[in-house]
Amino acid sequence: MRLTTEELCRKALGYEAENVWAHRLAIVGLVGAAGAFLFFAYSALTGEQPWIRASQAYLCGLLSLACAQIVRRGPRRAATGEPCVSFLVREFEGKRDVILGGRRALFLLAPPLLAGWWASHQPLPFLISGAGLVLLRFVLGKQAENITARIEALRR
């Protein structure tokens, strides 16, 4: 299916607006995750179940770092005079990089899972969570392949 230049530019404008909203949501997520990190870190030091609270703080810290990277980069925008096709290719490459980065970062979720299993001594939630992470890794890989196919279609 071939798209006209007008349709490509309309898609590019839509993705540009989506990037602005994603950036705003990342700012809100950063503030919320940083606040939750501080709460759980304090609770781990002073409250009951320090392993559970420490693993929750760890997860909130990871979420804070992910949101901080999105905020630091800013929304992707089309440069003045840039063809719509090249912006779409750059946009899809950016999305693919984020998905592959998230796929690699899934391994960082293992320590809190182990801490939760160690604190509860129940293997079933640990096994279900581990299987969910493996499934999520597979789904993210397939999504990255689909985006790569879209990039190649745009380059033709």
N, C-alpha and C positions, 0 to 999 in steps of 0.2 A: 504494500500500500504506500503510495507516494503522497506526501503532504505538500501543499503549496507553501510558498514563502510566507504568506499571510497567516496560515495556520501555524507554522513553526514559530512565528513571532508572537502569536497569541499564547502559545504554550510557554514560550520563554518568559513572557510577562507574568503568567500564572505562577511559574516556578520562582520568579524573583519575589513576588508577593508572599509566596509560601515561605521563602527563606527569611523574610523580615519577621513573620509571625513565629517561626521556629526560634529565631534569635531572642525574641521577647519571652517566649516560654522558657528558654534556657536560662535567662536572667532570673525569672521567678523560681525555677528549679534549683538554681545555684543558691539563692537565699534560703529556700526551704531546706535543702539538703545540708547546707552549712549549719543552720540552726539545729537540725536533728542530730548532726554529728556532735555538736557541742553538748547537747542534752545527753546523748548516749555515752559519750566519753566521761562526762561528769558522773553519770549513774554507774558506770563501770568502776569508777574509783571509790564511790561512796555507798552504793546500794547492794542489794542482793543479786545473785546470779551474775557475777562479773564476766564470765565467759560469754554469756548470751549478750550482755550489754556491749561488750567489747566487739563482738562480731557485728552487732547492729551499727556500732560506730564506724567500723571498718567499711561496711556496705555504704553507709551515708558518705563516708570520705571518698569512696570510689565514684559515687554519683556526683559529688561535688567536683571532683577532678574532670569528669566527663563534661559536665555543664560548663565548667570554666574554660575548657578547650573550645567549646562552641562559641562562648561569649568572646573569647580572645580573638578568634578568627573573624568574627562578624558575619553578617549575611553576605552571601555571594550575590553580586550585582553585575549586570551587563555593563561593560565599558562603553563609553560614548563611541559610536561608530562601529562597534563590534557586530559582526554578523550574528543573526539569531542562532544559526546552526552551531557556530563555535561556542556561543554561550551555553547552549543545550549540552554539547559534548562536555564542556568544562563542568557543568552542573551535575551531569550523570557520573563523571569521573569522581567528583567530590562525594556524591552519595555512595558510590561504590567503595571509596576509601574509608568512609565512616562505617559502613557495614562490615568491611573486612577488619577494621580496627576493633569494632565491637565483638566480632567473632574471635579475634585473638584474645581479647580481654575477658572472655568467659572463664578462662582458667583462673583468673583472680578471684572468682567467686567460690573456689574450693575451700579456702581456709575458714570462712564463716560457716559453711556447711559442716565441715569437720568439727568445729567448735560446738555447733548445735547438736550434732550427733553425740559428741563426747559428754555434753551436759545432760542430755535426755536418756542416753543409752537405749534408744529405740532406732533400729536400723531402717524401718520402712520409710519414714519421711526422708531420710538421707538418700536412700536408693531412688525414691521417686524424684527427688530434686536433682540428683545426678543424671537420671535418665532424661529429665526435662532439659537439662543443660546440653546434653549430647544431641537431643532432638533440635534444640534451638540453634546449635552450631551447624547442623545439617541444613536447616531452613535458611539461615543467613548465607550459607555458601550458595544455595540455589538462587537466592535473591541476587547475589553478586553476579552470578552467571547470567541471569536475565538482564541485568543492567549492562553488562559487557556486550551482550547481543544488541541491545538498543544503541549503544555507542557505535558499534560497528555498522549498524543500519544507517545511523546519521552520517557517518563518514563516507558512505557510498553515495 
